[in-house]
Structure formats: structure tokens, C-alpha cells
Amino acid sequence: MHDEIVLSVPTDRPEEAGTAALKALQFSFAMHDADVAVQVLAAKSERGRDWADCYRSEKAAWPEVARDHREQPSCLDEHCTWHIDKNETRSAA
């Protein structure tokens, strides 16, 4: 199973929040009469200012993943999908 939790924490306490989240989300689970417990595991992604920042290293080829790029009003990158509706300059070329 895969799921995500996005936390907003003070910038000076990310390690504390990450440790507390992992502690809460990792445990052994067994039905009351089961002989074997199943380990429930969790992992942390990179920290970022928003969801896309957390996945920047996995999507390095996507220029729009970088927050600085997304905040630009337009761009000239022909492969950019973020500015596709906003980029009149590229469309006119």
C-alpha cells in the first residue's frame, strides 16, 4: 500500500517533525490471534516549500517542478508543460 501525508511544520523544526511522524507511522501489526506480525513501514521524502519541491530530485527533467520556474509568468522552454496556457511568447514563435 502507498499513501502520503504532507506536513506543514516550522522551518526550524523539520527533523523533530520527521522523527515524530516516522515514530507514529511505523509499528508491528498483528491480529489478536495471529502468529506473525507484519511490519508497517514509513519513509520521508525530501523537504520542500510545497508538494512539487519534495519530488524535484525524482523529476529532474521537468523544469516546471522547480518552484522558481513555476513562479515565472512564462518561459521559452518548448518542453515545459507548466506554462502551456500562459506562454503567449512561445506560442507566437
N, C-alpha and C positions, 0 to 999 in steps of 0.2 A: 504494500500500500504506500502511496505517496501523498503527502499533503504539505501545506506550507502555513507558517504563521509569520506575519510581518509585525515586528515590534517597533514602536516609537519610543526611544529612550534618550535621556540627556546625553549630549555628546561627550561628557566627561565620565560616563558610566557604562560604556558598551561591553566591556569584559565582564563586569558584575552581572549585567542583564543576560548575557550569553551563557554564563555559568549557571545562573538560576534557571533559565529556560531548559538547558540540557538536563539539569538535575531533575526537573519536574517531568520531563518528557521521556526519560529513559528508565526502564524498570523491567522486572521479570513478571510475566503474567501466566497464571495457570488457573484452570477451572478448579473448583474446590476438591474434586476427586481425581484430578489428572496426576499422572506420574512425572510428567515432564513440563517444565516451564518454558515459555517462549520469551526470548529477549526482545523487548521493544526498544528500538534504537532511534537516535536522532542525530542530526548533524547541523552545523552552522554554515551558512553561505558567507560570502564577503559582505562587509558592511557597506552601506551607501546612503545617500540622501533620499533615495526613493527606490522603488522596486527594480527599475531598469538598471540602476547603478549596481545593484547586487549581482547582476548577471553579466556585467561588462566583459569579464575575462572569458566567459563561455561564448560570447557573441562578438568577438573582437572584429570580425569582418563587417559588422553592422555599424556604420558611423553614427546612426541615429541613437544608438544605445547610450552614447556618452551624453551626459546632461548638458554640457556646454554646446554640443551640436544641436540638441533638441531645442535649446533656448534661442538659437539663431532664427531670425524671421524667414530666411530662405537659404538655399545653398546651390552650388553648381555641380554637385556630385550626381552624375546620371544614374547611379545605383541606389540613391537614397530613397527610401520609401516613406520616411517621416514627413518630408516637405512636399510630397507629390501634389497635394491640392493647394499648397501655399506658394509654390515656387513658379511664379509667372515668368521670371527671367529664364529659367531652364526651358520652360515650355515654348517660349518665343524663339529660342535658338534653333 
